[in-house]
Amino acid sequence: MKEHRPKIVVIDDDRGTAELIQMMLRARGYDVDLVYSGASAIELFERISRDASPWRPLPVDLVLLDIMMPGVDGFKVCQMVKHDPLLKYIPVIMVTALDSASDKVTAVEFGADDYITKPFLPEELRAAIKAKLQVKDREMELLRKNVELTAINAVITAATNTLDPRRVAEEAFAALMANTELSAAAIYILDEAQPGLQLVMQEGVDRPQVLPVGEGLSGQVLRSQHPVLKVNLRDDPDMPAEDLAEHDLNAFVGVPLRGVEQSLGILEVYHSSPYGFGEDAVPFFTDVGDRIGIALQNAEIFQRAQTLLLESSALNVGGM
């Protein structure tokens, strides 16, 4: 596996300074991009924000940001980053010639994680970057785990609140959507009384009411009993383009709703970014699917037991 090189974005209108920092950091194993204005930096982070997801590493690991830039200054860039629910975890280190106490206070008020004054020693910058990257990695891991734990607990609670199979699927689906920031999702279950996979609920996407068993991406999931991850969904022949025509959906994870011995349905989740789901997303949604599948199976067993009890009672009454 290719070793991850932390991505640092240097934002400075002084090209000579920016290129010097880039050369210094590349020599220490960092991947470095340069941005030469605050306005361009805002555009960059707006694009990153649109594609951001708890299940995908952020494409920027740290920002080195000059304060004094014409037009959009460093304070405004820092404020934009730190007000975003996911970008705020990217460390921002102000690198500037300003050295007054009030400037340092202002940098902290706008959300800066650290402040280094020019000229600086390379070792000073390297130590600051290393420390902030360690904090960022821990915070992103905690964020992902908290999102997943909250969603799992909500799904378990919702799925076990009823012993009606359809309501299990409905309430688990609603809990998942309420506790994650998915762009769209749909849930299908197998019904012995009806052919194909039956749509129970959907949000943010227009899926068919019935899916033939074995066809399309969900057919792959059902046949293999394993999750399917797709990026650049619009280019995939197994996903009809008309299903995505009115929705900006570009990534897909499908997982089986597995009982003890068989799949009882399919959970489909979508993200607007082509790379909104990384490999880390698959175990989480697989776990969600398994929890719903077990709850569905318990509900079906209960219903069968109730039916047998009623039939037994009817036979006993008839035999008297």
N, C-alpha and C positions, 0 to 999 in steps of 0.2 A: 504494500500500500504506500502511495506517495505521501511523504511527510508534509504535514500542514505548515506552511510558512505564513505567519501572521501578516495580515494586510493592514498597512498603515497609510492613511491619507494625509498628506502634508498640504495645508491650505495657506498660501502666502503669495502676495502680489509681487514680491521681490524674487524674480526667477533665479537669480544667482544664489540667494540664500536657500530657496527651496531645493534646487539641484544639488547643493552641497550637502544638505540634510539627507536627501535621497541617496546619494553616493555613500555617505557614512552608514546609513541604516542597512542598505543592501549588503554592505561588507559584513554586517553582523547577522545576516540571514533573514532579513525582513523583506517582504514584498511591498514596494512603495509606489503609490500613485501621487501625482502632483495636480493640484487645482490652484489656479492663479487669481481667483476673485471670489468674494463672498457670494455674489449672485450665482456663479457656477456651482459653488458648493451647495447652495440651497436647492438648485435643480437636481444635483446628484442625490442628495438625501431624500428628496421627494420621491424620486424613482425607487430608491431602496425601500422607503416606507411602504410604497404600494405593494411591493413583493414580500414584505417581511412576514415571518411566521414563526411561532414557537418551535415548530418541528423542522426548522432549517437554519443552519448556522448563518449569522449575519455576514454579508460579504465584506464588511469593514470591521477590523478588530480594535482600531484605535485611531484617534484624530490628533494631529499636531496642528494647532490653529493660531495664526497670527491675529493680533487684535486690530492693529491700525491698517485697514484696507479701505480704499475709496468706495463709496456707495454703500454696500452692505458690509458692515464691519464684523469682526470676529465675535463680538458679543451677541449680535443678532443670529449668527450661524449657530453658536453654542445654544442659545435659547431654543431655536427650532429643533435641534437634535434632542435636547433634554426634555422637551414637552411631548415628544412622541412616545407612545406606550412601549415600544420595543427598542427604538433607536437610543433611548435614554441609557441603555446598558452599555453603549459604546463609550469608553473613556475619552474624555477631551482634555488635552493638555495645552494650555495657552503658552505660546512661545513668542515673546515680545520684548522690545527694548524698553517698554514702560516699567518703572520700578517703584512707583509710589504705593503707599499702603492702601490708598483709596482705589487704585486700579486693581490691586489684588482682591480687595473686598468685592469690587464690582464683578470680577471674573467668577468668584465663588457664588455670588448672588445669581448670576446667569447660569449656574450649574456646572462650571468647570471643575474637573476632578483634580487638577494640579496646575501649577504656574511656574514656568521657568523663564528667567530673564536672560536676554542676549547681552553680551556673548556668554555662552555656557560651555562647560567641559563635556566632551563626548561621553565620558563615564557617568556624568550627572544625568544626561538625557537617557542613556541606556538603562540606568537603574530605575528611573521614573517609569519608563515604558514597561520594563519587566514586571514591576510591582503592580501597575494598573492592569496589565493583561491577565495576571493571575487572579485579581479580584473580578475582572469581567467574566472570565471563564467560570468561576464559581457561581456568580450571580446568574448567568445564563442557564447553567445546569439546574440551579434551584428554581428558576422561573419555569423551566420546562417540567420539572418534577411536580411543582405546585399546581400548574395547569392540569397536568395529567391526573394527579391525585384527587383534585377537586372534581374533575369530570367523572372519574371512575366512581367515586363515592356517590355522586349525584345519580349516575346511571344505575348503580346497585340499588339505591334507595327507591328510585322510581320503578325499576323492574320488579322489585319484590313487594310492591304495594298492592298488587292485584294478582289474581290467579286466572284471569282471562287472557289467553294468548295474544289476541289482537291488542288489547290494552297494554300488555307488557311491552310490545313493540312500540306502540304509540308514546307511552310515557317515558320509556328509555330514550327514544329518539328526541323527544322534547327536552329532556334533561341534558343530553349531549349538546344540542344546539344552544341551550342557554348557558352552558359552561365552557364553551370553546368559541373561537372566532373563525369557524369554517365559513367559506364562501357559499357552500351549498351542500346538501346531503339528501339521501333517499334511503328508505328501508323497505325491503321486500321479505315476505314470508311464504313458505310453502303451505298450501292448504289442501288437505287430502280430498276435500269436497270439490275443488276447482283445479283446472289444469294450469300449469305454469306457475311462475312466481307472481304473487299478488302484491301490488304496491299498497303499502300501509300509510306512509307519510312521506312528504318531500318538502324541501324548502330551498328556494334559490335556483331550481332547475325544473325543467319540464320532462319528466320521464314517463314512459308508457305505463298504463294501468296494469298490464300483464306482460311479463317477459317470458318467452319460451325457454324452457329449461335447456341449458347447453349452448345458448347463443350469446355472442358478444363478450364484453369484459366480465360481466357478472356470470356468464356461463363458464368462463375460465375459472373463476373463483369457486363456483359450485362443483365443477368437475374435479379440480385439483385439491379441494378442501384447504387451499392455502391462499394467503393474501396476494393481491396483485397491485403493484405500484406502477403508475404511468406518468411520465412528464411529456410536455408538448402534446397534450391530449387531442387537440384539433387535427393533428396529423395522423392519428391512430385510426386505422380502418375498422377496428372493432367498436368504435364509438360513433354512431350516426351523427353527422354534422347538425342535423335539425334539432337534436336534443340540446345543443349548445348555442343555437343561433341567436337567442335573445339574452344570453348570459355570458359574462366574461369568465369562462371556466377553462382552465388550461392544465390542471394536474388532478390526478385521480388516485384514490386508494380504495380498493374493494376488499372486504373481509367476510368470511363466512360466519354465520351465527351458528356456532357449533354446539350441539348437545353432546351427550356421552358417546354416541355411536354414529351420528350423522349430522349434516348441516340442515338447519331448519329455516334458513333464509340467507339474505345478503344485506350487508350495510355498505352503502356507497358514500364516500365523502369527496368533496371537490375543493380546489383552491384556485383563485384567480391567477396566481403566478404559475408559469410553466414549471417552476422549481419550488413551489410552495411547500411540498412535502419532501423531506429528505428520508434517508434510511431509518432515522430515529422515529419517524412517524409510524412505521409499520408495526413494531411491537405494541405500541400504545393502542392503535385501533384494533389490532388483533385481540388484545386483552378485552377491549370494550365489546367486540363481537362475541367472544367466549362468554362473557358475563350475561349478555342478552340471550345467547343461545341456551345457557343452563336455565335461566329464568323461564324462557319459553318452554323448554322441555318439562320443567316442574309444573308449569301451568297446564300443559297438555296431559301429563300424568294425572293431575288432580281432576281434570275434566273427565277423563276416561273412568277414573275411580267413581266419580259422582254418577256417571251414566250407568256403570255396572251396578252401583248401589240402588239406583232407581229401578233398573230392570229386575234386580233381585227382589226388591220390595214388591214390585208389581206381580211377579210370579208367586210370591208367598201369599199375597192377598187373593190372587186368582185361584190358588190351590186350596183355600179354606172351604 
